[in-house]
Amino acid sequence: MPLRANVYVDGFNLYYGCLKGTKYKWLNFSKLCQLLLPTNTIGNIRYFTAPVVPRASDPQQGQRQQTYLRALKTIPNLSIIEGHFSVKNVWMMKADGSGTVRVIKPIFPR
């Protein structure tokens, strides 16, 4: 009898750790789980995310995310858990040490 696996996906880390800057944005998590866990029966898939706040440089960002979330909702055993994402503007040292630059930094709850 195959083992049953429940899968938890951190949308933020998946995107910024693996997908950003690639052409691979539209993942079908059901298919991905079947490929990664071929001997398991996939139970629930939980996708954790937060609504993005579109930036002036990319005003369509939120619309693209909503389109993707609607597509994910068609996967029968997948549920989307929405949280919130907080950011703050901070000044940080440049990597080459030549000064500082203002960056938008995520705030993670403790």
Secondary structure, 3 states (H helix, E strand, C coil): CCCEEEEEEEHHHHHHHHHCCCCCCCCCHHHHHHHHCCCCEEEEEEEEECCCCCECCECCHHHHHHHHHHHHCCCCCEEEEECCCEEEEEEEECCCCCCEEEEEEEECCC
